[in-house]
Amino acid sequence: MTVSRIATENDRLAIFKLAAQMHLETDFRFYDFDPGIAIAGLSEWLSGEPNSVMFVAEADGEVVGMLGATLRSTWFGRHKLASEELFYVAVAHRGSGAAHQMLQSFCDWAAEVGAQHLRAGVATGSSPAAEKLYERFGMHYVGGNFSLYMVGDRAEDLSRKDIREVSP
């Protein structure tokens, strides 16, 4: 059976291992992965700070999924926005209910901390299964992400772009 719970400091290594898997599987694989930075980056979510939380899905004592979220006011007003920052379930546990349970935990947390709006989504490529999951929670599609690699092997050739085509 899979359960969702708030992550603790004892989960840091398991979350790090999931983060490394996520990095390899998603569009993030084209970014560097620094273990020291990744481990340190978990501190905000594991600190108990009231405006951030990390949920993990656990199956038979093993952490098999993670969902990190933050609560912030919009940059232009006082409305509180709960945002999913990362969401990943190990391949072998997809379809187990782990994602559903963590998303439910996120929604419950957002309500508890007074969020007036919740944002979640896939920023690393298309995922029909994730879209169906979000829709089951009553969420609707409101946009998308665009990507442009500026450096490295996947860098776009900006010299061929006519900037006037995209400028107002």
Secondary structure, DSSP 8 states (H G I E B T S, - for coil): -EEEEE--GGGHHHHHHHHHHHHHHSGGGGS---HHHHHHHTHHHHTT-TTEEEEEEEETTEEEEEEEEEEEE-TTSS-EEEEEEEEEE-GGGTTTTHHHHHHHHHHHHHHHTT-SEEE----SS--HHHHHHHHHTT------------SSTT---GGG--GGGT--
